[in-house]
Amino acid sequence: MTNCYCGSSKTFENCCKIYIKGIQKPTTAEALMRSRYSAFATGEADYLVATTHSSSRKFHK
């Protein structure tokens, strides 16, 4: 099992993957930003777009 890309001591499956796959929503800003980094590291572009404010999405097309 691989440690999460966000730098926590948890496994990816028990950390950011639950947010990226939509199983749970991040409950803190830190959890959101850590999950966004993990999404970037794993190529989950849809999650990055979904968690970007709608006013900024035009810059990411």
Rosetta blueprint (number, residue, H / E / L):
1 M L
2 T L
3 N E
4 C L
5 Y L
6 C L
7 G L
8 S L
9 S L
10 K L
11 T E
12 F H
13 E H
14 N H
15 C L
16 C L
17 K H
18 I H
19 Y H
20 I H
21 K L
22 G L
23 I L
24 Q L
25 K L
26 P L
27 T L
28 T L
29 A H
30 E H
31 A H
32 L H
33 M H
34 R H
35 S H
36 R H
37 Y H
38 S H
39 A H
40 F H
41 A H
42 T H
43 G L
44 E L
45 A H
46 D H
47 Y H
48 L H
49 V H
50 A H
51 T L
52 T L
53 H L
54 S L
55 S L
56 S L
57 R H
58 K H
59 F H
60 H H
61 K L
